[in-house]
Amino acid sequence: MKILEVTSNNRKRVFEVGTPEGTYSFPYAKLDIEPSKDNPIRDVYPDPEAGCEAFTCVLESGDEDSVHVDAVLEYNQDPRIMSELLLHNLTVEALRALEESKLSRRELIRRLETSPSQFYRLLDPTCQRKSIAQMVALLHLLGRKVELVVRAS
């Protein structure tokens, strides 16, 4: 997701990050280099070197910090990004389990009743076109127990 614009709001001490999906806030306190009265923000802009998928904050002292749009979405707990993060974590665990497993990939494909191309999509951490049910089935075959815990926030 691209960042269209970013502004600093010193009164609220947040950045307001505009994307095609909407505007999100991101607090100064989450930066590695926190601005202060003695070292205020000089400039903030969508970073073209990151394909406008991050913004860079420059302080008066010349210190810089960049924040990727995924960090902004995760902070705001965007439902889409939280779902993608869950799928990514399940995929990473499946890859770990696959390294430890003595089952062949061909056997896993047969047991999942799927095609080789779909199986390899399940193992691709960047692919979001898979379901959580497919990942749970794969993890089950690899000897992993998946528990879903729902808590009040």
C-alpha positions, 0 to 999 in steps of 0.5 A, a space after each residue: 500500500 502506498 503512502 499518499 501524504 504524511 503530516 505531523 501533528 505536534 499538538 497530538 504528537 502523531 503523524 497523520 498518514 494518508 493512504 488510498 484506504 484512509 488516514 491513519 495516525 502513528 504516534 511520535 513515541 513509536 519512532 526510534 528517534 523521538 522528537 522533542 522541543 529541543 529537537 523538533 521535526 524539520 520534515 516528514 515525507 513519503 519516502 520515494 526510495 521505499 516506493 512510497 510504502 514508508 515515510 521518513 521523518 527528519 529532525 532538526 538535528 539531521 537525524 532520520 527515521 523511516 516507518 513502513 506502512 505495515 507498521 502504521 497499519 499494525 499499530 492501528 490494527 487494520 483488520 486486513 493487515 491483521 489477517 495477513 499477519 496471521 496468515 504470514 505467521 502460520 506460513 512461517 510455522 509451516 515452513 519450520 515444521 516442514 523442515 523437521 517433518 519426515 513426510 515428503 512434499 508429495 505425500 503432503 500434497 496427496 493428503 491435502 488433496 491439492 495440486 503442487 502449485 497450490 501446495 507451494 502457494 501455501 508455503 509462500 509467505 508473500 502469498 495472501 490468496 490462501 485460507 486459514 483453513 488450508 494452513 491449519 490443515 497443513 500444520 495438522 499434517 505436519 504435527 502442529 496443533 493450532 489453537 485460536 484464542 480470542 480475547 477482549 482488547 
